[in-house]
């Protein structure tokens, strides 16, 4: 790879190979020679790269180009280990790495993951899987890992720079009517009836309900305290631990119409003692998502609900009805255990019926104001005091 010709600059050097492409090199602060990690199509491009390096040295922002010679797989797995994630999030990240990121990047060092490679990876994943939501999640994970690598000064710039690539676009959430909620509760039977109502009118996540204890229920005050969560991993293991966020730890005030259902469930199905689980199966075992899922699907068919209607969609119903009852956004956030307005807005729903209610409310307000204005005396009718 001898050079046909070269040119010496004040800082570093650029050379042209017999292939016609150009390379650049310079001496680092330690006196060691460093070469550009890639070749350039033109001499000008090589000189621009050297100019950027020189500017970094002038600002004291220089970093060893070899610092990024760290294997992505090792770094990413360590990144997950150090996060202290919940069991479900830890499982999700490792699955995204295993299925969507490592097949492409595991053999590369951090500094070999370039913006063009990220774009190519994303395009291939979208075309091969068609799962845009999963690809968005995978992209966000890759971006977070590489951003930490920037903070660790292992790479100069995050290669994940695709605008909107981490944004998920999901269909409008489905909600159920009050009649459909009642029908689902009836179809699931008395043992699981209360779980449906707590999901809709709590609105509590199924993993939160799985860890509710008898001591968490105050029948006199009609409150339920959410302290912990017990999600079920894809391996089938039950993983008790903290709620999804600190906002998840909350006291939920239930509507009074649930008093009878709540009292009956405590009497008939909850485990005995203060620490007894509120929901247990027919054989006395803790709630399992897998076995409950079969019951849920059968109930959904009996009621005639769409196949895509999930237990989680009961929360959308609860958000919508709470808003219609006059709850503010903050009220619904506290009630549902959500830490951000963005998360709460995802679960709120404004369908045609709600829009009609809003329009009717405006109609009443404007008509009332106009009626009052018509009843006021005009300026000519006003009688001034002498």
Secondary structure by P-SEA (a helix, b strand, c coil): ccccccccccccccccccccbbbbbbbcccccccccccccccaaaaaaaaaaaaaaaaaccccccccccccaaaaaaaaaaaccccaaaaaaaaaaaaccccccccccccccccaaaaaaaaaaaaaaccaaaaaaaaaaaaaaaaaaaaaaccccccccccccccbbbbccbbbbcaaaaaaaaaaacccaaaaaaaaacccccaaaaaaccccccccccbbbbbcbbbbbccccccccccccccccbbbbbbcccaaaaaaaaaacccccccccccccccccccccaaaaaaaaaaaaaaacccccccccaaaaaaaaaaaaacccaaaaaaaaccccaaaaaaaccccaaaaaaaaaaaaaaaaaaaaaaaaccccccccccc
